[in-house]
Amino acid sequence: MYEHFFQCPYCWEQISMLLDSSIPLQTYVEDCEVCCNPIEVTPRFEASQLIGFEIRDIGQ
């Protein structure tokens, strides 16, 4: 597992998520731990190292 810190696209608070580095490319939705809004998360790993990380709000 890999902990990554970033800013929520809704409330702009710094949050962290645990990412599974065993899956090279993944996309999933997880709620912000502060404002509870859904965030689409797309991390990319190579040799278990994070090489890309994108987030986007998915609106409601």
N, CA, C and O atoms as a CHARMM CRD file, in Angstrom:
* protein
*
  240
    1    1 MET  N      0.83700  -1.18200   0.00000 PROA 1      0.00000
    2    1 MET  CA     0.00000   0.00000   0.00000 PROA 1      0.00000
    3    1 MET  C      0.88000   1.24200   0.00000 PROA 1      0.00000
    4    1 MET  O      2.00500   1.23500   0.49900 PROA 1      0.00000
    5    2 TYR  N      0.34400   2.28600  -0.56300 PROA 2      0.00000
    6    2 TYR  CA     1.08300   3.52800  -0.74900 PROA 2      0.00000
    7    2 TYR  C      0.17900   4.68500  -0.31200 PROA 2      0.00000
    8    2 TYR  O     -0.91200   4.84600  -0.85900 PROA 2      0.00000
    9    3 GLU  N      0.61100   5.49100   0.66000 PROA 3      0.00000
   10    3 GLU  CA    -0.19000   6.63100   1.09900 PROA 3      0.00000
   11    3 GLU  C      0.17600   7.85500   0.27100 PROA 3      0.00000
   12    3 GLU  O      1.34700   8.21300   0.14500 PROA 3      0.00000
   13    4 HSD  N     -0.86000   8.49500  -0.29400 PROA 4      0.00000
   14    4 HSD  CA    -0.63900   9.67400  -1.13900 PROA 4      0.00000
   15    4 HSD  C     -1.48100  10.83100  -0.62500 PROA 4      0.00000
   16    4 HSD  O     -2.67400  10.66800  -0.36700 PROA 4      0.00000
   17    5 PHE  N     -0.86200  12.00400  -0.47600 PROA 5      0.00000
   18    5 PHE  CA    -1.53900  13.20400  -0.00400 PROA 5      0.00000
   19    5 PHE  C     -1.83900  14.11600  -1.19000 PROA 5      0.00000
   20    5 PHE  O     -1.01900  14.25300  -2.09800 PROA 5      0.00000
   21    6 PHE  N     -3.02500  14.74300  -1.17900 PROA 6      0.00000
   22    6 PHE  CA    -3.41300  15.65700  -2.24900 PROA 6      0.00000
   23    6 PHE  C     -4.53700  16.55800  -1.75100 PROA 6      0.00000
   24    6 PHE  O     -5.04700  16.37100  -0.64600 PROA 6      0.00000
   25    7 GLN  N     -4.91400  17.52300  -2.55800 PROA 7      0.00000
   26    7 GLN  CA    -5.95800  18.48000  -2.20000 PROA 7      0.00000
   27    7 GLN  C     -7.29600  18.05900  -2.81200 PROA 7      0.00000
   28    7 GLN  O     -7.37000  17.76000  -4.00400 PROA 7      0.00000
   29    8 CYS  N     -8.34500  18.03600  -1.99800 PROA 8      0.00000
   30    8 CYS  CA    -9.68300  17.68000  -2.47800 PROA 8      0.00000
   31    8 CYS  C    -10.14300  18.72000  -3.49800 PROA 8      0.00000
   32    8 CYS  O     -9.98800  19.91700  -3.25600 PROA 8      0.00000
   33    9 PRO  N    -10.70500  18.29400  -4.63400 PROA 9      0.00000
   34    9 PRO  CA   -11.17700  19.24800  -5.64300 PROA 9      0.00000
   35    9 PRO  C    -12.46700  19.97700  -5.25300 PROA 9      0.00000
   36    9 PRO  O    -12.89500  20.89000  -5.96000 PROA 9      0.00000
   37   10 TYR  N    -13.07800  19.59000  -4.15900 PROA 10     0.00000
   38   10 TYR  CA   -14.31300  20.23600  -3.69400 PROA 10     0.00000
   39   10 TYR  C    -14.03400  21.23200  -2.56700 PROA 10     0.00000
   40   10 TYR  O    -14.36100  22.41400  -2.67800 PROA 10     0.00000
   41   11 CYS  N    -13.42500  20.74100  -1.47700 PROA 11     0.00000
   42   11 CYS  CA   -13.26000  21.57200  -0.27700 PROA 11     0.00000
   43   11 CYS  C    -11.84300  22.12700  -0.12900 PROA 11     0.00000
   44   11 CYS  O    -11.59300  22.95000   0.75100 PROA 11     0.00000
   45   12 TRP  N    -10.92000  21.68800  -0.97500 PROA 12     0.00000
   46   12 TRP  CA    -9.51800  22.14400  -1.01200 PROA 12     0.00000
   47   12 TRP  C     -8.70500  21.77800   0.22600 PROA 12     0.00000
   48   12 TRP  O     -7.60500  22.29500   0.42400 PROA 12     0.00000
   49   13 GLU  N     -9.24400  20.88800   1.05800 PROA 13     0.00000
   50   13 GLU  CA    -8.49000  20.41300   2.22200 PROA 13     0.00000
   51   13 GLU  C     -7.47500  19.37100   1.77100 PROA 13     0.00000
   52   13 GLU  O     -7.70500  18.64700   0.80200 PROA 13     0.00000
   53   14 GLN  N     -6.35200  19.30100   2.47700 PROA 14     0.00000
   54   14 GLN  CA    -5.36300  18.26200   2.21300 PROA 14     0.00000
   55   14 GLN  C     -5.87000  16.96600   2.81700 PROA 14     0.00000
   56   14 GLN  O     -6.18500  16.90900   4.00600 PROA 14     0.00000
   57   15 ILE  N     -5.94900  15.92000   1.99400 PROA 15     0.00000
   58   15 ILE  CA    -6.38800  14.60800   2.44900 PROA 15     0.00000
   59   15 ILE  C     -5.38200  13.56400   1.96500 PROA 15     0.00000
   60   15 ILE  O     -4.49000  13.86800   1.17300 PROA 15     0.00000
   61   16 SER  N     -5.53500  12.35200   2.44300 PROA 16     0.00000
   62   16 SER  CA    -4.67500  11.27100   1.97800 PROA 16     0.00000
   63   16 SER  C     -5.52400  10.05100   1.66200 PROA 16     0.00000
   64   16 SER  O     -6.61100   9.86700   2.21000 PROA 16     0.00000
   65   17 MET  N     -5.00500   9.22600   0.76900 PROA 17     0.00000
   66   17 MET  CA    -5.64800   7.96400   0.42600 PROA 17     0.00000
   67   17 MET  C     -4.58100   6.88300   0.37600 PROA 17     0.00000
   68   17 MET  O     -3.43400   7.14000   0.01000 PROA 17     0.00000
   69   18 LEU  N     -4.97300   5.67700   0.74800 PROA 18     0.00000
   70   18 LEU  CA    -4.09600   4.53100   0.59500 PROA 18     0.00000
   71   18 LEU  C     -4.33300   3.93900  -0.78200 PROA 18     0.00000
   72   18 LEU  O     -5.46500   3.61000  -1.13600 PROA 18     0.00000
   73   19 LEU  N     -3.27100   3.80500  -1.55400 PROA 19     0.00000
   74   19 LEU  CA    -3.36300   3.29900  -2.92100 PROA 19     0.00000
   75   19 LEU  C     -2.72300   1.92100  -2.99300 PROA 19     0.00000
   76   19 LEU  O     -1.71700   1.66300  -2.33200 PROA 19     0.00000
   77   20 ASP  N     -3.29900   1.04800  -3.78600 PROA 20     0.00000
   78   20 ASP  CA    -2.78400  -0.31300  -3.96600 PROA 20     0.00000
   79   20 ASP  C     -1.77000  -0.31600  -5.10700 PROA 20     0.00000
   80   20 ASP  O     -2.14700  -0.25000  -6.27700 PROA 20     0.00000
   81   21 SER  N     -0.50700  -0.39200  -4.77200 PROA 21     0.00000
   82   21 SER  CA     0.56000  -0.32000  -5.78100 PROA 21     0.00000
   83   21 SER  C      0.73300  -1.62400  -6.57100 PROA 21     0.00000
   84   21 SER  O      1.55500  -1.67800  -7.48600 PROA 21     0.00000
   85   22 SER  N     -0.02600  -2.67200  -6.23300 PROA 22     0.00000
   86   22 SER  CA     0.09800  -3.93600  -6.96500 PROA 22     0.00000
   87   22 SER  C     -0.68500  -3.93100  -8.27800 PROA 22     0.00000
   88   22 SER  O     -0.54700  -4.85000  -9.08500 PROA 22     0.00000
   89   23 ILE  N     -1.50800  -2.89700  -8.49600 PROA 23     0.00000
   90   23 ILE  CA    -2.29900  -2.77800  -9.72600 PROA 23     0.00000
   91   23 ILE  C     -1.75200  -1.58700 -10.50500 PROA 23     0.00000
   92   23 ILE  O     -1.89800  -0.45100 -10.05100 PROA 23     0.00000
   93   24 PRO  N     -1.12400  -1.80800 -11.66800 PROA 24     0.00000
   94   24 PRO  CA    -0.45000  -0.72400 -12.39100 PROA 24     0.00000
   95   24 PRO  C     -1.33000   0.46300 -12.77600 PROA 24     0.00000
   96   24 PRO  O     -0.90800   1.60800 -12.61400 PROA 24     0.00000
   97   25 LEU  N     -2.52800   0.22400 -13.27600 PROA 25     0.00000
   98   25 LEU  CA    -3.42300   1.30500 -13.68000 PROA 25     0.00000
   99   25 LEU  C     -4.81500   0.99400 -13.15200 PROA 25     0.00000
  100   25 LEU  O     -5.34500  -0.09500 -13.37400 PROA 25     0.00000
  101   26 GLN  N     -5.39900   1.95300 -12.45500 PROA 26     0.00000
  102   26 GLN  CA    -6.71100   1.73500 -11.87200 PROA 26     0.00000
  103   26 GLN  C     -7.48300   3.04500 -11.83200 PROA 26     0.00000
  104   26 GLN  O     -6.88900   4.12200 -11.79200 PROA 26     0.00000
  105   27 THR  N     -8.78700   2.95100 -11.84400 PROA 27     0.00000
  106   27 THR  CA    -9.66700   4.10700 -11.69000 PROA 27     0.00000
  107   27 THR  C    -10.81300   3.67700 -10.79000 PROA 27     0.00000
  108   27 THR  O    -11.43600   2.63800 -11.00900 PROA 27     0.00000
  109   28 TYR  N    -11.08000   4.48000  -9.78400 PROA 28     0.00000
  110   28 TYR  CA   -12.17400   4.17900  -8.86800 PROA 28     0.00000
  111   28 TYR  C    -12.66700   5.46800  -8.23000 PROA 28     0.00000
  112   28 TYR  O    -12.04700   6.51900  -8.39400 PROA 28     0.00000
  113   29 VAL  N    -13.76800   5.39700  -7.50900 PROA 29     0.00000
  114   29 VAL  CA   -14.34600   6.56000  -6.83600 PROA 29     0.00000
  115   29 VAL  C    -14.23800   6.34900  -5.33100 PROA 29     0.00000
  116   29 VAL  O    -14.57600   5.28700  -4.80800 PROA 29     0.00000
  117   30 GLU  N    -13.76000   7.38500  -4.65200 PROA 30     0.00000
  118   30 GLU  CA   -13.65900   7.36100  -3.19700 PROA 30     0.00000
  119   30 GLU  C    -14.12200   8.71300  -2.66700 PROA 30     0.00000
  120   30 GLU  O    -13.85000   9.74600  -3.27900 PROA 30     0.00000
  121   31 ASP  N    -14.81700   8.71200  -1.53800 PROA 31     0.00000
  122   31 ASP  CA   -15.31400   9.95900  -0.95500 PROA 31     0.00000
  123   31 ASP  C    -14.21000  10.68500  -0.19000 PROA 31     0.00000
  124   31 ASP  O    -13.35500  10.06200   0.43900 PROA 31     0.00000
  125   32 CYS  N    -14.24600  12.01600  -0.25800 PROA 32     0.00000
  126   32 CYS  CA   -13.33100  12.85200   0.52200 PROA 32     0.00000
  127   32 CYS  C    -13.59000  12.59200   2.00000 PROA 32     0.00000
  128   32 CYS  O    -14.74400  12.53200   2.42300 PROA 32     0.00000
  129   33 GLU  N    -12.53800  12.43900   2.78800 PROA 33     0.00000
  130   33 GLU  CA   -12.68400  12.17700   4.21900 PROA 33     0.00000
  131   33 GLU  C    -13.13600  13.41400   4.99700 PROA 33     0.00000
  132   33 GLU  O    -13.51500  13.29900   6.16200 PROA 33     0.00000
  133   34 VAL  N    -13.10200  14.59500   4.37300 PROA 34     0.00000
  134   34 VAL  CA   -13.51500  15.83400   5.03900 PROA 34     0.00000
  135   34 VAL  C    -14.94000  16.22300   4.63900 PROA 34     0.00000
  136   34 VAL  O    -15.80000  16.38000   5.50500 PROA 34     0.00000
  137   35 CYS  N    -15.20100  16.38100   3.32500 PROA 35     0.00000
  138   35 CYS  CA   -16.50500  16.88000   2.87000 PROA 35     0.00000
  139   35 CYS  C    -17.42600  15.78200   2.33200 PROA 35     0.00000
  140   35 CYS  O    -18.59200  16.05100   2.04300 PROA 35     0.00000
  141   36 CYS  N    -16.92900  14.56000   2.19300 PROA 36     0.00000
  142   36 CYS  CA   -17.71000  13.38600   1.76600 PROA 36     0.00000
  143   36 CYS  C    -18.16000  13.41700   0.30500 PROA 36     0.00000
  144   36 CYS  O    -18.99300  12.59900  -0.08500 PROA 36     0.00000
  145   37 ASN  N    -17.64500  14.32100  -0.50500 PROA 37     0.00000
  146   37 ASN  CA   -17.98500  14.34300  -1.92700 PROA 37     0.00000
  147   37 ASN  C    -17.18000  13.28000  -2.67400 PROA 37     0.00000
  148   37 ASN  O    -16.05600  12.97100  -2.27600 PROA 37     0.00000
  149   38 PRO  N    -17.73800  12.71100  -3.75700 PROA 38     0.00000
  150   38 PRO  CA   -17.06100  11.64900  -4.49900 PROA 38     0.00000
  151   38 PRO  C    -15.94800  12.19100  -5.40200 PROA 38     0.00000
  152   38 PRO  O    -16.12700  13.18700  -6.10300 PROA 38     0.00000
  153   39 ILE  N    -14.81000  11.52300  -5.36800 PROA 39     0.00000
  154   39 ILE  CA   -13.64600  11.89900  -6.17500 PROA 39     0.00000
  155   39 ILE  C    -13.25200  10.70000  -7.02500 PROA 39     0.00000
  156   39 ILE  O    -13.08200   9.59700  -6.50600 PROA 39     0.00000
  157   40 GLU  N    -13.10700  10.91100  -8.33400 PROA 40     0.00000
  158   40 GLU  CA   -12.59100   9.85800  -9.20600 PROA 40     0.00000
  159   40 GLU  C    -11.06700   9.89200  -9.11900 PROA 40     0.00000
  160   40 GLU  O    -10.44200  10.92200  -9.37400 PROA 40     0.00000
  161   41 VAL  N    -10.48700   8.76700  -8.75800 PROA 41     0.00000
  162   41 VAL  CA    -9.05400   8.65500  -8.52100 PROA 41     0.00000
  163   41 VAL  C     -8.44200   7.72700  -9.56600 PROA 41     0.00000
  164   41 VAL  O     -8.93200   6.61800  -9.77900 PROA 41     0.00000
  165   42 THR  N     -7.36800   8.18200 -10.22000 PROA 42     0.00000
  166   42 THR  CA    -6.67900   7.35800 -11.21500 PROA 42     0.00000
  167   42 THR  C     -5.17400   7.38600 -10.93100 PROA 42     0.00000
  168   42 THR  O     -4.46700   8.26200 -11.42900 PROA 42     0.00000
  169   43 PRO  N     -4.68100   6.43000 -10.13400 PROA 43     0.00000
  170   43 PRO  CA    -3.24000   6.33200  -9.92500 PROA 43     0.00000
  171   43 PRO  C     -2.60600   5.38400 -10.94800 PROA 43     0.00000
  172   43 PRO  O     -3.24400   4.44100 -11.41400 PROA 43     0.00000
  173   44 ARG  N     -1.34000   5.65000 -11.28800 PROA 44     0.00000
  174   44 ARG  CA    -0.57400   4.78400 -12.18400 PROA 44     0.00000
  175   44 ARG  C      0.73800   4.42100 -11.49000 PROA 44     0.00000
  176   44 ARG  O      1.44100   5.27900 -10.95600 PROA 44     0.00000
  177   45 PHE  N      1.04300   3.13300 -11.51600 PROA 45     0.00000
  178   45 PHE  CA     2.25200   2.62200 -10.87400 PROA 45     0.00000
  179   45 PHE  C      3.13100   1.90500 -11.88900 PROA 45     0.00000
  180   45 PHE  O      2.64100   1.30900 -12.84900 PROA 45     0.00000
  181   46 GLU  N      4.41600   1.97200 -11.66200 PROA 46     0.00000
  182   46 GLU  CA     5.38500   1.19500 -12.42900 PROA 46     0.00000
  183   46 GLU  C      6.40100   0.66600 -11.44000 PROA 46     0.00000
  184   46 GLU  O      7.02100   1.43900 -10.71000 PROA 46     0.00000
  185   47 ALA  N      6.57600  -0.64000 -11.41100 PROA 47     0.00000
  186   47 ALA  CA     7.47600  -1.29600 -10.45500 PROA 47     0.00000
  187   47 ALA  C      7.14700  -0.85000  -9.02700 PROA 47     0.00000
  188   47 ALA  O      8.04000  -0.54700  -8.23500 PROA 47     0.00000
  189   48 SER  N      5.85500  -0.81800  -8.71900 PROA 48     0.00000
  190   48 SER  CA     5.33600  -0.42600  -7.40200 PROA 48     0.00000
  191   48 SER  C      5.63300   1.01400  -6.99500 PROA 48     0.00000
  192   48 SER  O      5.46900   1.37300  -5.82900 PROA 48     0.00000
  193   49 GLN  N      6.06900   1.84200  -7.94500 PROA 49     0.00000
  194   49 GLN  CA     6.31100   3.26000  -7.68400 PROA 49     0.00000
  195   49 GLN  C      5.22900   4.09000  -8.36400 PROA 49     0.00000
  196   49 GLN  O      4.88200   3.83500  -9.51700 PROA 49     0.00000
  197   50 LEU  N      4.69600   5.07700  -7.66000 PROA 50     0.00000
  198   50 LEU  CA     3.67000   5.94400  -8.20900 PROA 50     0.00000
  199   50 LEU  C      4.28700   6.83900  -9.27400 PROA 50     0.00000
  200   50 LEU  O      5.19900   7.61400  -8.98500 PROA 50     0.00000
  201   51 ILE  N      3.78700   6.73600 -10.51600 PROA 51     0.00000
  202   51 ILE  CA     4.33500   7.55400 -11.60800 PROA 51     0.00000
  203   51 ILE  C      3.31200   8.55600 -12.13700 PROA 51     0.00000
  204   51 ILE  O      3.65700   9.44100 -12.92000 PROA 51     0.00000
  205   52 GLY  N      2.05600   8.41900 -11.71300 PROA 52     0.00000
  206   52 GLY  CA     1.02300   9.36200 -12.13000 PROA 52     0.00000
  207   52 GLY  C     -0.14600   9.29500 -11.17700 PROA 52     0.00000
  208   52 GLY  O     -0.46500   8.24000 -10.63000 PROA 52     0.00000
  209   53 PHE  N     -0.79000  10.45400 -10.98300 PROA 53     0.00000
  210   53 PHE  CA    -1.92900  10.50000 -10.08700 PROA 53     0.00000
  211   53 PHE  C     -2.85700  11.60700 -10.55600 PROA 53     0.00000
  212   53 PHE  O     -2.47100  12.77600 -10.60000 PROA 53     0.00000
  213   54 GLU  N     -4.08200  11.23500 -10.90700 PROA 54     0.00000
  214   54 GLU  CA    -5.07100  12.20900 -11.35000 PROA 54     0.00000
  215   54 GLU  C     -6.32800  12.06900 -10.50800 PROA 54     0.00000
  216   54 GLU  O     -6.72100  10.96400 -10.13400 PROA 54     0.00000
  217   55 ILE  N     -6.94500  13.19200 -10.21700 PROA 55     0.00000
  218   55 ILE  CA    -8.22900  13.19800  -9.54200 PROA 55     0.00000
  219   55 ILE  C     -9.16800  14.11400 -10.30700 PROA 55     0.00000
  220   55 ILE  O     -8.73300  15.02300 -11.01400 PROA 55     0.00000
  221   56 ARG  N    -10.45800  13.86200 -10.15600 PROA 56     0.00000
  222   56 ARG  CA   -11.41900  14.79400 -10.73000 PROA 56     0.00000
  223   56 ARG  C    -12.71100  14.67000  -9.95300 PROA 56     0.00000
  224   56 ARG  O    -13.09700  13.59200  -9.50200 PROA 56     0.00000
  225   57 ASP  N    -13.37100  15.82100  -9.81200 PROA 57     0.00000
  226   57 ASP  CA   -14.68100  15.76800  -9.16700 PROA 57     0.00000
  227   57 ASP  C    -15.65400  15.19900 -10.18400 PROA 57     0.00000
  228   57 ASP  O    -15.54500  15.47000 -11.37900 PROA 57     0.00000
  229   58 ILE  N    -16.58700  14.42200  -9.71300 PROA 58     0.00000
  230   58 ILE  CA   -17.53000  13.78900 -10.63000 PROA 58     0.00000
  231   58 ILE  C    -18.91300  14.41400 -10.52400 PROA 58     0.00000
  232   58 ILE  O    -19.88400  13.89000 -11.07100 PROA 58     0.00000
  233   59 GLY  N    -18.99800  15.55400  -9.80700 PROA 59     0.00000
  234   59 GLY  CA   -20.24700  16.29300  -9.74100 PROA 59     0.00000
  235   59 GLY  C    -21.40200  15.49500  -9.17600 PROA 59     0.00000
  236   59 GLY  O    -21.34000  14.27400  -9.03400 PROA 59     0.00000
  237   60 GLN  N    -22.43400  16.20900  -8.86600 PROA 60     0.00000
  238   60 GLN  CA   -23.60300  15.51700  -8.32700 PROA 60     0.00000
  239   60 GLN  C    -24.84200  16.06500  -8.95400 PROA 60     0.00000
  240   60 GLN  O    -25.94400  15.61700  -8.63800 PROA 60     0.00000
